[in-house]
Amino acid sequence: MHAFGAQFAEVHVHADTREIRVSRLLGVFAIGRVINPRTAGAQLTGAMTMGLSMALHEEGVTDPRFGHIVNGDLAGYHIAACADAQDIEATWIDEFDPHYNPMGAKGAGEIGIVGVAAAIANVIYHATGIRIRDLPITPDKLRRHGASPEGNECCLAQRCFAGTGQASPEPTFRVRRRGMTALRGNFPAGCCPVPSAAECGA
């Protein structure tokens, strides 16, 4: 009777600045019979982009004296741009639920947004050892919580499954400290070799 989804994220966290980049998002959904695949795919990828924006950018700021919203325009209320949504893919399983309605179709409007922030937060936790429980997750919050357990010498990017709190069982990316330019350059070529603890300075 309900729509279901699983969200996966791949995230890079800069070892020095704690800058966060989401390099890949994947969502797999069970939304009943898909009547129009093109519009359903656009709806799901758009919702996943909104989830990315919620996880890393969007924050309502209020004046503590009067309770007024002080960032009530797009100059102060930041949202995800095209550069933030690098590789977002949404797919679904073939499903028909005759108990829901005669067409077997379910809603695809909100299911794409709900797991993205959790997946990104889990990846950041596994990459840095820092658990942030209030959104958005920003570099200043990561810096405020101290150095990563990797000795601040390695920058980690991991895949994580929303809802489980567990990283993928296979080692993913562990890139030596060279900044975000090196991370972007190394990522398309495939999985980087995992350096030893001595190489990472651990």
Steps between C-alpha positions, in 0.01 A plus 500: 500500500793738553783626280850399604850613406868445573756777461873465440760779510866546419654801671840670515607687813811721481749403769601858584206726425223240556344610172235248395430388145238242403634329190224245451146426614296193416139437595308177445125521556186289513228741393250265342421511132688783328268651245739756352866401549639834382304714745542246781877501453507881498287509814728259686830660396359844584398377844845350556655835408275664759620243755861587419415866544337428836803301616770754410353845433153596616463665839240739630654764727283687748562816696519386866352829621182504292479159334500648150653310209815690401593306187168510322644532149731300277791730582509360853315170470737279305376216282680242289616615158574294190867475602395330826297230323777322313365149439146421614327185384153376589355165402209288611388141513208371296211474738124482482287538811134429421400573861611864485294609201378345172807625310747371760678837508638662814633844586848601388491858624679482836659156516812623319592759762466314829812281498758726338598704807533183710724335240725806472521537879595132536774528237644810667501317833684202354747728321583724796372330815293811572125456542301813416134475602371842394467610140655643297838330541754775440881517514492718811300235689754235403793722602331581829494131590876455461736300280405183322623166636717463189744755642389772256728348235250309294183604331242225486209448268267214571180350376230460758148363510239723658333352802760238591774728629751263342756572233525273201697182578758562227770764557408793280714808458778619727681782330815661636478863592518701180185708517172489313658548157694177541191322625298603198788406271546155653135405532402446133800275438367243745577387850818647639746265671456488876819630664646337807466646848860624477424683176198663662700613798289288733 
